[in-house]
Structure formats: structure tokens, C-alpha cells
Amino acid sequence: MKEVSNALRAEVLIHALPYIQRYRGRTMVVKYGGSAMINGELKAAVIEDLILLSCVGINIVLVHGGGPEIEAMLRALGKESRFVEGLRYTDEETMEVVQMVLCGKVNKDIAALIERAGGRALGLCGIDGALLQARQFRPDGEDIGLVGEIVSVNTETLENILASGFIPVVSSVALGAGEDAGRVFNVNADTAAAAVAAALRAEKLILMTDVRGILREVHDEGSLIKEVSRSSIEALKSGGAVSKGMIPKVDCCALALDGGVQKAHIIDGRLPHALLIELFTDEGVGTMIHRAGSGT
């Protein structure tokens, strides 16, 4: 490997300086998922990125799912998974597994990784302090079990954690509200991250995925759309650039932007240090969606 000179290291830091100055004191919500949660090298790079962002004064809230881990546990228990419109059908038994895996193992493993790498993390789920409250979600009136849509976020809890210098690590399980009080719901992690970002009026929502971003030609990774406005989303859907699994991700970005978030990013978590490259370089690595008039 070619040795990096001290001069080049200094140049990289100077290049990042304007971005650090711009974002210092601002809040960003990162949804952590995909390969970056499974591959050891990628996992280490994400943790390093999060700690660096926190160290330079950027408030980071990390929201995570854990689909592969949930799937593995269900298989071990001999239980078959079923999905409706991309959402896991969640009966009582499945909800117990989701809560155990997400709130117990995955959440605490991530918090431990951050702590071991020199950061400060506090792992919690949406049940803790009624952080996330939800009602039962019925897409097109269909019953998909204990799947929730978030109706409120306890921002005071998150703001207190951030003010204490910790990175909140939030698993996407929510407490039932209203008629659903006393129930616990499985919530899509992208949707949870968008709701948290909107409630905090975050500077950015960043979704880490296993694709480069929005592609003009779905099967051509060289056709990445680097920047698009919120108002262009419907045209991208009708034109086919946003289709299948990208639709719910883009809809989550739109939800966050409509809720007051300045910019939303869909980035490729398969690229080491994708977070830093997206935030601290002009080129970035993914697709940035901005509200009308918010620019780049």
C-alpha cells in the first residue's frame, strides 16, 4: 500500500474544515442497516465515522434495524417469515423475537462497538421513556399484525442524551399509543429514522443502503443521480428511476423533508467511510434530496 504523506493528510483535513464548520452543533439522524451492519470491515468504518462526527461537534442519532438477525433467529426457532408490501408480518411470537433481537442483542452490540472504539453511546429502544409511540399500521386496510406507524417522538429524551455528549443508538421498536396503549410494535427502521429526524428538525437524514443511491437507469450504477429536489420525486417514480425497494426509502426522505429536515441522503453503505465522504466532500457518494430552495 502506498504510504500517505503528512502533507496529503493535512490537505484532507483542510478540505473537510468548511463542512465541519457548517455542521458543528447541528443534528443528523443516520439509519444504519444493510451490509454495513454485517461486514466486519464496513462495521468498523461506520463506527469510526460516527465517533469522528461526534468529536467535531455534530450531534448524531443512530437508528437501526436488524432484519438479517431477526430472520436468523426465526429460522432457528423454526418459524417462517411472511412479508406484506415489504413489511414483516408480525404476530405475537414474532414480536417477542423482534424485541429480543433488536432491543437486546443488536442494540447493545452497536453501543458496545462505539464504546470500545473510544466513543460514548447510549443504547435504547422506542419503548424506553416512550421514545417512539405508534399506532397499528394497516396498509390498504390489511392486517399485518404488530407493525406500527409512529405518531410521536420524545425529542426531550434524545436532546438530553445528545447534550450529555452521547450518541443515542435507537432500535426501531415502539410503544403503542391511544387505543393501542400497552402494545409493542415493530416499526420499519427507515420510517423510524425519518420520524426521528423530522421531530428533531435535523439538518440531515442519512439512509445507509446496499445501493449507490437513486439511479437514472436502474441497472446502471454509473447513472447515479447525485442531487434532486423534493418536488422531482413523483416524476422519478413515474419515469421508473424510483421503483421497487427504492420507493419506500425515497418516501421516507420525503416524509423527513416535509417535516422540516433540510436534506436527506441515500448512500451506499458498502463503501468504507461512506458517511464521511458524503458529508465532507463536494462529490459525495450517494443521492442528496433537498427541499425546494435549500440548495446543496
C-alpha positions in Angstrom: 0.0 0.0 0.0 1.3 3.4 -0.9 2.2 5.5 2.1 0.1 8.6 2.6 2.3 11.7 3.2 1.7 14.1 6.1 1.1 16.9 3.6 -1.7 14.9 2.0 -3.2 14.1 5.4 -3.2 17.9 6.2 -4.8 18.7 2.8 -7.6 16.2 3.5 -8.3 17.8 6.9 -8.3 21.3 5.5 -10.7 20.2 2.7 -13.1 18.9 5.4 -12.9 22.1 7.5 -15.7 24.1 5.8 -18.1 21.2 6.2 -17.1 20.7 9.9 -17.7 24.4 10.5 -21.1 24.3 8.7 -22.4 21.3 10.5 -20.9 21.8 14.0 -23.7 21.9 16.6 -26.3 20.5 14.0 -28.1 17.2 14.4 -28.0 14.4 11.9 -30.0 11.2 12.0 -28.3 8.1 10.5 -30.2 5.0 9.7 -27.8 2.1 9.9 -28.5 -1.1 8.0 -27.6 -3.4 5.2 -24.1 -4.7 4.6 -22.6 -2.1 6.8 -24.1 -4.0 9.8 -22.8 -7.4 8.7 -19.4 -7.0 7.2 -16.7 -6.5 9.9 -14.6 -4.0 7.9 -17.6 -1.9 7.0 -19.0 -2.1 10.5 -15.6 -0.8 11.9 -15.6 2.1 9.3 -19.1 3.2 10.2 -18.3 3.2 13.9 -15.1 5.3 13.2 -17.2 7.7 11.1 -19.8 8.2 13.8 -17.2 8.9 16.5 -15.3 11.4 14.3 -18.6 13.2 13.5 -19.4 13.3 17.2 -15.9 14.5 18.2 -16.1 17.5 15.8 -19.3 18.7 17.4 -22.0 17.1 15.2 -24.9 15.6 17.1 -25.5 12.1 15.8 -28.6 10.0 16.4 -28.2 6.4 15.1 -31.4 4.4 14.3 -31.0 0.8 13.3 -32.9 -2.2 12.2 -31.7 -5.8 12.2 -33.6 -7.8 9.5 -30.9 -10.5 9.0 -30.5 -11.1 12.7 -34.3 -11.4 13.2 -34.5 -13.7 10.2 -31.8 -16.0 11.6 -33.4 -16.2 15.0 -36.8 -17.0 13.5 -35.3 -19.8 11.4 -33.5 -21.2 14.4 -37.0 -21.3 16.1 -38.5 -23.0 13.1 -40.8 -20.1 12.3 -41.4 -19.0 8.7 -41.3 -15.3 7.8 -44.0 -13.6 5.8 -43.9 -10.2 4.2 -46.7 -7.9 3.0 -45.6 -5.0 0.8 -42.1 -5.3 2.1 -43.1 -5.3 5.8 -42.6 -8.3 8.0 -45.9 -9.8 9.2 -45.5 -9.6 13.0 -47.6 -11.8 15.2 -47.1 -12.0 19.0 -44.4 -14.6 18.8 -42.5 -12.8 16.0 -42.8 -9.5 18.1 -41.1 -11.2 21.0 -38.3 -12.3 18.7 -38.0 -8.8 17.2 -37.9 -7.2 20.7 -35.4 -9.6 22.0 -33.0 -9.4 18.9 -33.3 -5.6 18.2 -33.6 -4.2 21.7 -31.4 -6.8 23.4 -28.6 -8.1 21.2 -28.2 -5.8 18.2 -28.7 -2.5 20.0 -26.3 -3.3 22.8 -23.7 -4.8 20.4 -23.7 -1.5 18.4 -23.4 0.6 21.6 -20.6 -1.6 22.8 -18.7 -1.2 19.5 -18.9 2.6 19.8 -17.7 2.5 23.4 -14.8 0.1 22.6 -13.7 2.4 19.7 -13.5 5.4 22.1 -16.9 6.9 21.6 -19.8 7.4 24.0 -23.1 5.6 23.2 -26.4 5.0 25.0 -28.4 2.1 23.6 -32.2 2.3 23.9 -35.3 1.3 22.1 -38.5 3.2 21.3 -40.2 1.7 24.5 -37.7 3.4 26.8 -39.2 6.7 28.1 -41.9 6.3 25.5 -39.3 7.5 23.0 -41.3 6.2 20.0 -45.0 5.9 20.2 -47.0 4.3 17.4 -50.4 3.0 16.4 -51.1 -0.1 14.4 -50.3 0.2 10.7 -52.8 -1.3 8.2 -51.6 -0.7 4.6 -54.7 -0.5 2.4 -56.7 -1.8 5.4 -54.8 -5.1 5.6 -53.9 -6.6 9.0 -50.2 -7.2 9.1 -50.0 -7.8 12.9 -48.0 -5.8 15.3 -46.5 -3.4 12.8 -46.7 0.3 13.8 -46.5 3.7 12.3 -45.0 6.4 14.6 -47.3 9.1 15.9 -44.9 10.8 18.3 -41.2 11.1 19.2 -40.0 12.1 22.7 -37.4 14.6 21.5 -36.6 15.7 25.0 -35.0 12.4 25.8 -32.9 12.5 22.7 -31.9 16.1 23.2 -30.8 15.4 26.8 -28.7 12.4 25.7 -27.1 14.5 22.9 -26.4 17.4 25.3 -24.6 14.9 27.6 -22.2 14.0 24.8 -23.6 10.6 24.0 -24.7 9.1 20.6 -28.2 7.7 21.1 -28.4 4.3 19.5 -32.1 3.6 18.8 -33.7 0.3 17.8 -37.0 0.6 15.9 -39.5 -0.9 18.4 -42.3 1.4 19.5 -44.7 1.7 22.4 -48.4 1.7 21.5 -50.4 4.9 21.9 -54.1 5.8 22.2 -56.3 2.8 21.6 -53.1 0.7 21.2 -51.7 1.6 24.6 -49.9 -1.3 26.3 -48.9 -2.9 23.0 -45.5 -3.0 21.4 -44.9 -2.5 17.7 -42.3 -3.4 15.2 -41.5 -0.3 13.1 -39.6 -0.1 9.8 -36.2 1.4 10.6 -36.2 3.8 7.7 -39.6 5.1 8.7 -38.4 5.4 12.3 -35.3 7.3 11.3 -37.4 9.7 9.2 -39.8 10.4 12.0 -37.0 11.0 14.5 -35.2 13.4 12.0 -38.5 15.3 11.4 -39.2 15.6 15.2 -35.7 16.9 15.9 -35.8 19.2 12.9 -32.5 17.6 12.0 -30.1 19.1 9.5 -29.9 15.8 7.6 -31.4 12.3 7.4 -28.9 9.7 6.0 -30.1 6.3 4.9 -27.3 3.7 4.6 -28.3 1.1 2.0 -26.8 -1.5 -0.3 -27.3 0.5 -3.5 -25.4 3.6 -4.7 -28.5 5.8 -4.5 -31.1 6.8 -7.0 -30.1 5.6 -10.4 -31.5 7.1 -13.6 -31.2 3.7 -15.2 -32.0 1.1 -12.6 -29.4 -1.5 -13.7 -26.6 1.0 -14.5 -24.7 2.0 -11.4 -22.9 4.7 -13.5 -26.2 6.6 -13.8 -26.3 7.8 -10.2 -28.4 10.9 -9.7 -26.3 12.9 -7.2 -28.8 15.6 -6.4 -32.6 16.0 -6.8 -35.3 18.2 -5.3 -38.2 17.1 -3.2 -40.6 18.3 -5.9 -39.0 15.9 -8.5 -39.7 12.7 -6.6 -43.1 11.9 -8.3 -41.6 12.4 -11.7 -38.7 10.0 -10.9 -41.3 7.4 -9.7 -43.4 7.7 -12.9 -40.2 7.6 -15.0 -39.1 4.4 -13.4 -35.9 5.7 -11.8 -37.5 5.2 -8.3 -39.1 1.8 -8.2 -39.5 -1.4 -6.1 -37.4 -1.2 -2.9 -36.3 2.4 -3.6 -39.8 3.7 -3.3 -40.2 3.3 0.5 -36.7 4.8 1.0 -37.5 7.8 -1.1 -40.9 8.2 0.6 -39.1 8.2 4.0 -36.8 11.0 2.7 -39.9 13.0 1.6 -41.5 12.5 5.0 -38.4 13.9 6.7 -38.1 16.8 4.3 -41.8 17.7 4.7 -41.3 17.6 8.5 -38.6 20.2 8.4 -35.3 18.3 7.7 -33.1 20.3 5.4 -31.6 17.5 3.3 -31.9 13.7 3.0 -29.2 11.4 1.7 -29.4 7.8 0.4 -25.8 6.4 0.4 -24.1 3.2 -0.4 -23.1 1.6 2.9 -21.0 -1.0 1.1 -18.3 1.7 0.6 -16.0 2.2 3.6 -16.3 5.6 5.3 -19.3 6.4 3.1 -20.6 8.8 5.8 -17.5 11.0 5.8 -17.2 11.0 2.0 -20.8 12.1 1.6 -20.7 14.8 4.3 -17.2 16.2 3.9 -16.6 16.2 0.1 -18.1 18.1 -2.8 -18.7 14.9 -4.8 -20.2 12.7 -2.2 -21.1 9.1 -2.8 -24.9 8.9 -3.0 -28.1 10.9 -3.8 -29.0 14.0 -1.9 -32.6 15.1 -1.9 -33.2 18.7 -0.8 -36.3 20.8 -0.2 -37.1 23.4 -2.8 -34.8 26.4 -2.4 -32.4 24.7 0.1 -29.7 24.2 -2.5 -26.7 22.0 -1.8 
